[in-house]
Amino acid sequence: MPYDVVIVGAGIVGLATGVNLIEQNPKIKILILEKENRVAAHQTGHNSGVIHSGIYYKPGSLKATNCRRGYEKLLAFCNQNEIEYDICGKVIVATEEKELPYLKTLYERGLENGLTNLKLLNENEIKEYEPHVNGIKGIHVPQTGIIDFKKVAEKYADFIRQNGGEILFNTQAKACTEKTDEVEIITNNKVYTSKYLITCAGLHSDRVAKKTVPGLSVRIIPFRGEYYEIKPEKRNLINNLVYPVPDPNFPFLGVHFTRMIDGKVEAGPNAVLAFKREGYRKTDFSWSDTVETFTWPGFLKVAKKYWRTGFGEFRRSFSKKAFVKALQRLLPEITEDDLAQGGAGVRAQACDRTGGLLDDFYIERNKRIIHVLNAPSPAATASLAIGETIAKQVELS
């Protein structure tokens, strides 16, 4: 049976796109193909569960506009579907004078992006929110929250199935051909035809896109983020969420503290180059993934420019002492004994040929094929807004 739309990838962005397509056209014939045996198997299921406010993103960028719209849509969806969340707020903390100019920039960005009740904090006021945290100045962001995005993705999937959509697991797209009036998708099981194809393949998004976009201008570079958990008896050191002032040269937020919706407190993540796209352990290695990374001209330029930063990330990955030292900038009382090994996630970071690490969402389309090529944080928060943006590009007669 031909479909109206086939979506590759049952992560939170692919599923949110399916939700929006159904809301836009309730009679649509939609199929989602997922190579794993469940939804949210990779980036969605391994993130830190933070509902982002939108304070970090350049005003007018896709991240900024979609984060703010997606934030409101996400909370409305959670309220309708009885999904637990907590808008607990967070503190962004500067620990050195050199961080103050960018802290001010973040405050101004937050205001431009429509955040209200942001509060600039002095050293004593930081202590009112987080008594154990060290900092010279900070920002309190009341809109930030916590949630389990895997549960959100599962509810998106339920909505799709209840409204006539199909989700097939253990089904991997191997090739696709765009024809005049349809797209043919060849999988490991069978061949499907559709009026439109949307790919939301996360860590493999560039590989899927290359099937229809020769000379693709970006490649996915995988960065593993590793966490520790604060042991239960020391969770009182953190009330909610505490972030450092990020380095504006990198699309990562730095190691931080996050209270989870289940009550646990995570410390991390770092951002270390992964030698396997789905490499959640330090020992995971793939020759093909590694060769693809190291032969990409853009990555070589990134490595040449930022090798010292990369070396520091590797050092923190293999040395708990070094990891704890980074955490102590924010929380001086934390010790190695207070931390237990936590989980890890792998971020799909798009890198262009010039060595630019893309810091915004990036979507590329042909006539009948739409490829989502860069959807890092805050993609989970923004998922329903991104899905709406994609859905509006599908024109069904």
LINTAPE-V777672 format. One record per pair of residues at least 12 apart in sequence whose ideal C-beta (glycine too) atoms are under 7 Angstrom apart, sorted by the first residue. I is the first residue (numbers start at 0). GAP is how many residues later the second one is. D is the distance in Angstrom with one decimal. If there is no record, write none. Layout:
i->[I,I]
gap->[GAP,GAP]
d->[D,D]
This chain:
i->[1,1,1,2,2,2,2,2,3,3,3,3,3,3,3,4,4,4,4,4,4,4,4,5,5,5,5,5,5,6,6,6,7,7,7,7,7,7,8,8,8,8,8,9,9,9,9,9,10,10,10,10,10,10,11,11,11,11,11,11,11,12,12,12,12,12,12,12,13,13,14,14,14,14,14,15,15,15,15,15,16,16,16,16,16,17,17,17,17,18,18,18,18,18,19,19,19,19,20,20,21,21,21,23,24,25,27,29,29,30,30,30,31,31,31,32,32,32,32,33,33,33,33,34,34,35,36,36,37,38,38,38,39,39,41,41,41,42,42,42,42,43,43,43,43,44,45,45,45,46,46,46,47,47,48,48,48,48,48,48,49,49,49,49,50,50,50,50,50,50,50,50,51,51,51,51,51,52,52,52,52,53,53,53,53,53,54,54,54,54,54,54,55,56,56,58,58,58,60,61,61,62,62,62,63,65,65,65,65,65,66,66,66,67,67,68,69,69,69,69,69,69,70,72,72,73,73,76,80,82,82,82,83,84,84,84,84,85,85,85,86,86,87,87,87,87,87,88,88,88,88,88,89,89,89,89,89,89,90,90,90,90,90,90,90,91,91,91,91,91,91,92,92,92,92,92,92,92,93,93,93,93,93,94,94,94,94,94,98,99,101,101,102,102,102,105,106,106,109,114,114,116,117,117,118,118,119,120,120,120,120,121,122,122,125,128,129,129,129,131,131,131,132,132,132,133,133,143,145,145,145,146,147,148,170,170,170,171,171,172,172,172,173,173,173,174,175,175,175,177,177,177,177,177,181,181,182,182,182,182,184,194,194,195,195,196,196,197,197,198,198,199,201,202,202,202,202,202,202,203,204,204,204,204,204,205,205,205,205,208,208,208,211,211,212,212,216,216,217,217,217,217,217,217,218,218,218,218,219,219,219,220,220,220,220,221,221,221,221,221,222,222,222,222,222,222,222,223,223,223,223,223,223,224,224,224,224,224,224,224,225,225,225,225,225,226,226,226,226,226,226,226,227,227,227,227,227,227,227,228,228,228,228,228,228,229,229,229,229,230,230,230,233,234,236,236,236,237,237,237,239,240,240,240,241,241,241,242,243,243,243,249,250,250,250,250,251,254,254,254,254,254,254,256,256,265,266,266,267,268,269,269,269,269,270,271,271,271,272,273,274,274,275,276,276,277,278,279,279,281,295,296,297,297,297,297,297,297,298,300,300,301,301,301,304,319,320,323,323,346,347,348,349,349,349,357,360,360,360,361,362,364,369,369]
gap->[180,191,192,26,27,28,189,191,24,25,26,190,191,192,392,16,23,25,189,190,191,193,389,25,27,179,186,188,191,25,191,193,25,165,191,192,193,200,25,190,191,192,193,22,24,29,147,157,29,31,32,33,189,191,28,32,137,140,141,368,371,187,359,362,366,370,373,374,18,186,24,138,141,142,145,140,367,368,370,371,181,183,370,373,374,12,14,142,147,137,140,141,365,368,364,367,368,371,370,373,138,141,143,367,371,137,368,130,135,135,137,161,128,133,135,135,138,140,154,133,134,135,137,136,137,133,132,133,131,114,115,118,110,113,160,161,236,159,302,304,305,105,106,109,336,105,297,298,299,102,298,333,210,218,97,98,99,100,211,212,94,96,191,208,20,23,34,93,94,95,96,330,15,92,325,326,329,62,88,90,91,13,14,17,59,61,51,54,55,58,60,86,50,52,56,50,53,54,299,298,299,297,298,315,49,295,316,319,320,323,311,314,315,45,46,316,311,312,313,314,315,316,310,311,312,307,310,307,74,68,69,72,177,60,61,62,176,59,60,175,56,58,57,58,152,153,171,51,52,53,55,151,51,54,150,151,152,153,35,38,39,42,47,49,151,14,46,47,49,151,153,33,40,42,45,149,151,237,41,42,43,44,151,39,40,41,234,235,146,37,143,146,34,36,142,33,13,32,31,26,28,25,21,23,20,21,19,16,17,18,19,15,12,13,12,110,108,109,112,105,199,201,109,197,198,196,198,97,113,114,115,114,113,231,16,17,18,15,16,12,14,35,12,13,14,36,21,35,36,34,188,189,190,191,12,13,13,14,185,186,12,173,201,172,198,171,172,172,192,172,173,172,146,17,19,74,75,143,145,73,15,143,166,167,168,12,13,14,167,155,162,164,154,157,151,158,135,136,132,133,134,140,144,155,73,77,79,132,128,129,130,72,78,128,130,52,55,57,124,126,48,49,50,51,123,124,126,48,50,55,56,120,122,43,44,45,46,119,120,122,42,43,44,91,118,39,40,41,42,115,116,117,39,40,95,111,112,113,114,35,36,37,110,111,113,35,37,108,109,107,108,109,104,30,94,96,97,19,21,27,19,16,17,18,14,15,88,13,12,85,86,107,98,106,108,125,19,12,13,14,15,71,72,73,74,76,60,72,74,76,43,46,47,53,42,41,42,45,37,72,14,15,13,12,69,68,67,64,66,35,55,56,53,54,55,56,57,58,52,53,54,49,53,55,50,16,15,12,15,29,28,27,12,23,24,16,13,14,25,12,27,28,20,23]
d->[6.8,4.6,6.5,4.7,6.5,4.8,6.6,4.3,4.9,4.6,6.4,6.7,5.2,6.9,5.6,5.8,6.6,5.1,6.0,6.8,4.7,6.3,6.1,4.9,6.5,5.5,5.7,4.0,5.3,4.6,4.7,6.4,5.2,4.8,4.4,6.6,5.5,6.0,6.7,6.6,3.8,4.7,6.2,5.3,3.7,4.4,6.9,6.0,6.1,6.5,6.0,4.6,6.1,5.4,6.3,4.2,6.0,6.6,4.7,5.2,4.7,4.6,6.0,5.2,5.6,5.5,5.7,6.7,6.2,3.5,6.4,5.5,3.8,5.7,6.7,5.9,3.8,5.0,6.6,3.5,5.9,6.5,4.0,4.8,6.1,5.7,5.8,4.7,5.8,5.3,5.5,6.4,6.8,6.1,6.8,4.1,4.7,3.8,4.8,6.5,6.5,4.8,6.3,5.2,6.0,6.7,6.9,7.0,4.3,4.8,6.8,6.5,6.9,6.9,4.6,5.6,4.7,5.8,6.3,6.6,6.9,5.2,6.6,6.6,3.9,6.5,4.9,5.7,6.7,5.0,6.1,5.0,4.7,4.0,5.6,5.9,6.4,5.2,6.5,6.8,6.4,5.5,6.5,5.3,6.3,4.9,6.6,6.9,3.2,6.1,5.8,6.1,5.0,6.1,5.5,5.5,5.7,5.9,5.7,6.0,6.7,6.2,6.8,6.2,6.8,6.8,6.5,6.5,3.7,6.6,5.5,5.3,5.9,6.7,6.7,3.8,4.5,5.8,5.1,3.8,4.9,4.1,4.8,6.7,4.7,6.5,5.7,6.1,3.9,6.9,6.0,5.5,6.5,7.0,6.8,6.2,4.2,5.8,5.0,5.2,4.2,5.4,6.1,6.5,5.2,6.7,4.0,4.1,5.3,6.8,4.7,5.8,4.7,6.0,5.7,4.0,5.5,3.4,6.1,5.3,3.5,6.7,5.7,3.9,6.0,6.1,6.0,6.5,4.9,5.7,6.0,6.2,6.1,5.5,6.7,4.1,6.9,5.7,5.2,6.4,6.7,4.0,6.1,6.1,4.3,6.9,6.9,6.3,6.2,4.5,5.7,5.9,5.2,4.1,6.0,3.4,6.8,6.1,6.3,5.2,5.6,6.9,5.2,5.6,5.4,6.4,5.9,4.7,6.6,4.9,6.3,6.3,6.1,3.6,4.4,6.2,6.2,5.9,6.0,5.8,4.9,6.4,4.9,6.2,5.5,6.6,5.0,6.7,4.1,6.2,5.5,5.6,6.2,6.6,5.1,6.4,6.2,5.4,6.9,7.0,5.9,5.3,6.1,6.3,6.9,4.3,6.1,6.4,4.1,6.6,5.9,6.2,6.5,5.6,4.7,6.7,6.8,5.7,5.6,4.7,5.9,5.6,5.5,5.7,5.9,6.3,5.2,5.9,6.3,6.2,4.9,5.8,5.3,4.6,5.1,6.7,5.4,6.0,4.9,5.7,5.6,6.2,5.1,6.0,6.1,5.7,6.0,5.4,6.0,5.8,5.8,6.8,5.4,5.6,6.5,6.0,6.8,4.3,5.2,6.1,6.2,6.8,6.6,5.3,5.2,6.6,4.7,4.7,6.1,4.9,6.5,4.7,5.1,6.2,6.2,4.4,6.2,6.3,4.5,6.7,6.1,6.4,6.7,6.3,5.2,6.1,5.2,4.7,6.5,6.8,4.1,6.0,6.1,5.4,6.6,6.8,5.8,6.1,4.4,6.5,5.3,6.7,6.9,5.7,6.8,4.6,6.8,5.8,4.9,6.9,6.0,5.7,5.6,5.0,4.8,4.1,4.7,6.9,5.0,6.5,4.8,6.6,6.1,6.2,7.0,4.8,5.4,5.3,4.1,6.3,7.0,5.6,5.1,6.5,2.9,6.3,5.9,6.3,5.1,6.1,5.8,5.6,5.6,6.1,4.6,4.8,6.6,3.8,5.3,3.6,5.6,6.5,4.7,6.0,6.9,4.0,6.6,6.4,5.0,5.8,6.9,5.9,6.9,4.9,4.3,4.2,6.0,5.9,6.3,5.7,7.0,5.7,4.4,4.8,6.1,6.0,6.6,4.7,6.2,5.2,5.3,6.7,5.3,6.4,6.0,4.5,5.7,4.2,6.3,6.9,6.1,7.0,6.8,5.4,4.5,6.6,4.4,6.8,5.4,6.8,6.1,5.1,5.9,6.9,6.7,5.8,5.5,6.3,6.9,6.9,5.2,4.9,5.9,6.9,5.7,4.4,5.7,4.5,6.4,5.3,6.7,4.9,5.1,5.0,6.7,6.4,6.3,4.8,6.4,6.4,6.6,5.2,4.4,5.3,4.9,6.1,4.7,6.9,5.7,6.8,3.0,6.4,4.9,6.5,6.8,5.5,6.4,5.2,6.8,5.9,6.9,6.5,6.0,5.7,3.8,4.7,6.0,5.6,6.6,3.8,7.0,6.5,5.9,6.0]
